[in-house]
Amino acid sequence: MSPRRQQQNLFFNRELSWLEFNARVLEEAQDPRNPLLERVRFYCIFHSNLDEFFMVRVASVLRQLRDGDAEPDHSGLRPSDLLGRILARVRSLVEAAGRLYDDTLRPALSKEKIRILSPDQLNESQAAYLDGYFEREILPILTPVALEPGQPAPRLAALAVYLAVLLEPIRESAAGRKLAVVQVPGRIPGLLRLPEGGGIELCWLLDCMRSRLEGLFAGYRILEVSAFRLTRDSELELDDEGQESYVRMLETELKKRLRATPIRMELERAMSEEMQGRLLEGLGIPKDGMMPVTGPLEPRPLLSLVDLPGFDRLRYPPQPPLMPAAFEQERGIFDIIGEQDVLLHHPYDSFEPVVEFLEAAADDPDVLAIKQTLYRASGKGSTVLRALIRAAEKGKQVTVLVELMARFDEEPNIGWARDLEDAGAHVFYGVAGLKVHAKIILVVRREPAGLRRYVHLGTGNYNERTARVYTDLGLLTADEEMGRDASGFFNTITGYSEPPAFSRISVAPLGMRDRIISLIRREADRARSGQPAGIMAKMNS
């Protein structure tokens, strides 16, 4: 076997490996040992994951093809071969998800008196209720958009559900068949609660709409109504040109995302070939990007069922985070961290000590400086952001390194970064050519013995909401070497300082990979010599 072939056997393709990860998410939805509403949650997560996969990873493969890139990756796959394998695997997973919804989840919900009704299952009073609801709440919002052959394609929103309507003129002398699209409003609940039901009875919003569109098309007869949903290329391409232009450039690129190339169209399996052909021509969808779907095109409204009151037995028992014993003392947080390091394991350990650490730093008159990296926050209401703003307004030196390129959080990041600047914080927007993914806080405090540095170093975002769900580790410490390393890190990132020789931390791309490889080899050497050896690693895809 050639050396190149041997090397290829050592690697999994990243995209195909990720699809197998998402297959495991779907397996959680399929697993009857999981509570029913948790299975519904996993079903929705599977679809949400797949959306991002297409917007980013499939889009990247398609760009390689458009650029004429035929080079194989480390696993030996060329972009053209990879795309074929991706689409085949996605189709099989989507078919499995559709069967799961139709054959298992929906019937199981019905047994629990949570019924999602199709139009032919509605009784007269429920149909009348939807007639009135449509006239009052939906019809005034709708705007039909014509798809004319030879005309520029309309700008349809990514990930929005549309109804394609095939029309025939009532007057025989008029031109032939026409195609129009109507967007399903995103600000109206996707599942409508119906009256007079035993238990909870619901109807999909698009089902309410599809049989009530005649008023939009006077002079035409409706022949077919089918739903579809577009996914667009959402990767951003930026050139670093300094901080201010970088922000403006990012805002421009975010606007381009709205009209980016469509790469996938999910469509109801019952859609006719004629309508599919008209949509292909009218919207410029690649033929291999057509994805017939069984079940809901947009499952996210099902998440409204997951937290329904009165169905606790259909969910995992709540597991509130625990406050570590070190923080149950009636003492200040700097006194506690000053005496001992504290390791936090979220979401099992509460994220509250991290929030308290920042709030204490903001309010303590002896704290002189706060330096922090931010990747994804929980929005403008975040206690983390409020603490940083409050500290800056009190005159403390606050330095925040914001990674604007946190995917799909770019626009919110720009907003709250400007809020921090308005409060007087020094805000830096990343490093040219690199993505800042480190999670670190440095607090400098004046104490009787002199200045002392306190550090939080973690694997998770400073986001109070996701910290209740994601598994992450965090270390609170006043260790002197850690403090010096943290200062060296920020000086390197925000100024012109050469990277120091770090004592306790490893920083990519300045030697982290070499450090990890040396540790792996050390354990391998120990195992070969009969010593106790092992590796525990926490990593993301």
Secondary structure by P-SEA (a helix, b strand, c coil): ccaaaaaaaacccaaaaaaaaaaaaaaaaacccccaaaaaaaaaaaaaaaaaaaacaaaaaaaaaaacccccccccccaaaaaaaaaaaaaaaaaaaaaaaaccaaaaaaaacccccccccccaaaaaaaaaaaaccccccbbbbbbccccccccccccbbbbbbbbbbcccccccbbbbbbbccccccccccccccccbbbbbcccccccccccccccccccccccbbbbcccbbbbbbccaaaaaaaaaaaaaacccccccbbbbcccccaaaaaaaaaacccccccbbbbcccccccccccccccccccccccccccccccccccccccaaaaaaabbbbbccccccaaaaaaaaaaaaccccccccccccccccccccaaaaaaaaaaaaccbbbbbcccccccaaaaaaaaaaaaaaaccccccccccccccccbbbbbbbccccbbbbbccccccccccccccccbbbbbbccaaaaaaaaaaaaaaccccccccccccccccccaaaaaaaaaaaaaaaaaaccccbbbbbbcc
